[in-house]
Amino acid sequence: PHDPLPSTTPAPPNDHLWIDAETARHLDLEPDPVNPRESSLLGLLDTTETPMGARLLREWILRPLRAAAKAESRQRAIVELLVSGRESEIRKILTDIRDLERLGARLALGSIRPRELLALAHSLKQIPDLITLLAPLEEPLWHDIRSHLHSQESWVAGIKRALADDPPPLIRE
C-alpha cells in the first residue's frame, strides 16, 4: 500500500531552545509594537553599543541555550569582563565600529558605496585594539571570540589607497 504522507525525520537537536512567536509575545521577550520598548526583557537588557550587539542580544533572548553549562560559561565570561575593568574601554572601541554584518553583506552584493567602504576600513582598523583589550581575558568564550578576530591591515590599506578621504556618494562619481 502507498503511504500518502511523506516520511519525516525529526530535526537534529541543536544547542538552542526554540520559542515560537506567540510564546515570546506572552513572555514579553521583545517589544510589542503597541507597548513601549521598556516593557520587554530585550528593552530592559539592551545597552548594546552596536547594531551587531543588539542583534546578538536579541538572538540570545529569543533562542536561549539549552545546556546550563554553556549558559554558565557565558555568564562567567561576562563576570570576568566586568571584574577586569575593561568594559568601558571595549564599549568605546565598539562605538567606533560600524555595522560590519550589513557592510559585509553590501560588499558581497557589490552594492556598497564609497563612504560605506571608508566606514568599513575605519571599523576594521579598530580590531587590533579590541584584540589587545580582550587578550588578558581567559574564559573560553573570550578565546573563541579572539580566534575569530584578525587584524585586517591589508584591507584597510587597500580601501584607503582606492578612495579619497571624502569620497563621492556613489562609485560612478
N, C-alpha and C positions, 0 to 999 in steps of 0.2 A: 504494500500500500504506500501511496505517496503522502509524505508529511507536508501539509500545507504551510506550516510555519518553518521558516528557515532556522537552522541550528544557531544557537547563540553561544558565545563564550563570555564568561564574566570578564570584566575589565581587570587588568592587572592591578594589584594593590599598589598604592603609592604612599608617599610619606605624609600626605595631607588629608585632612578631613574635608569632605565635600559638604558644603552648606548651600541649600537651594535658596533662591531669591526671596521666597516667602518667609523662610526661617530667618534669614538675615534681616529682613524688614521687621519681624516681630522682636528680634533681639536688639534692634536699633544699632546694628553694626556700622552702617554708613548712613549719611544724611538722607532724610526723606525730603523730596522736593518741596513739600509743604511746610516742613518744620525747619527751624534754623540748624546750622551745622553743629552747634554745640550740643544738640540733643542726641548725638550719636557717639558711639565709642570712638570711631575714627576722628570725629570732630574734637573730642576731648584729648586724644593722644597725639594728634598731628601737630608736631612742632618742627617738622622737617624743613630743610633749607633748599631742597631741590625738587623739581618735578619727579625725578627718578626715585628719590627717597619717599615722596608721597605715594607713588605707585607701589613701591615695595611694601610700605606700611599697610596700604590697603589690601595688598595680596596676603600679607601675614595675618591680617584680621579676618578676611573672608575665606582664607584657606589655612586654618591653623594646623600646626604639626600634630600628627597622631602620637608620635613617640615622645613620652615625657622626657627621656634622656636628651633628645635633640632640643626640646624647648628649654630645658635647664641649661644646656650648653650655650644657647643663645643668650639666656639671662646672665650667665656667668661672664660672657663677653661684654655685655652692656655694663655690668657692675665693674669689671676691670677697666673699661674705658672711663667711667665716671670717677673711679678712685685714682686713675692715672693723672687726672687733671688736664688731659689733652683735649677734652671735649670742645672747649671754646675755640682752640686753635684749628681743630678739624672742621668745626662749623664755619669758621672764617674762610677756609680754603673751599669748602663746598659751596659757599655763596658765590664764589668766582667761577664755578663750573656750570656751564650751560647744560641744557637737556641733551646729553650725549646720545641717548637712545633715539630721540627724534632726529637729531643732526645726522647720526649714523644711517638712519633709515632714508633720509633725504639724499645723503651722499650715495648710498647704494642704488637709489632710484634715479640718480642723475638729475635731481631737481633742486639741489642745494644752491643757494645764492651766495655771491661773493662775501657778503657780510656774515653769513652763517658759517662760511669756511673760516673766516677770521675768528669767530666765536668758538669754533671747534679747535682751532690752533691755540687760542687763549686757554681753553679748558684743558686741553692735553698738556699744556705747559705746567699745569698745577699738579700733575700726577707725581712727579718726583718728590715734591714737598709732602704730599699725602702719604707716600710710601715711607718717608723718613719719620713722620709722626706716628705711623702705625707700627713701625719696626719693633719698639720695645714691648708691644702687647703680645702676650703669649698664649691666650686661649685659642683653641683650634679654629674657631670662626675667623679670627684675625689672620691666621696662617692661610686659610682658604682665600680670603679676600686679597691678601698680598700676592698670592700666587696668580691672581688674575690681573694685577696691576703691573704695567710695564711702562718704562719711560718711552715716550713717543717723540723724541727729539728730532728724528729724521722727518716725521710727518709735519711737525711744527715748522721746521726749517723750509721744507718744500712748499708749504702753504704760504709762508712769509715771502719766499722768493717769487712765487707766482702771482701774488696780489699786491696791489698798492696798499698803503696804510689806510687810506679812505676809499675803498673800492666802490664802484657803481652798484646800484641796487640789483641789477641783472647782469649775467655774464656777457650777454651780447653787446653791452655798452662798453 
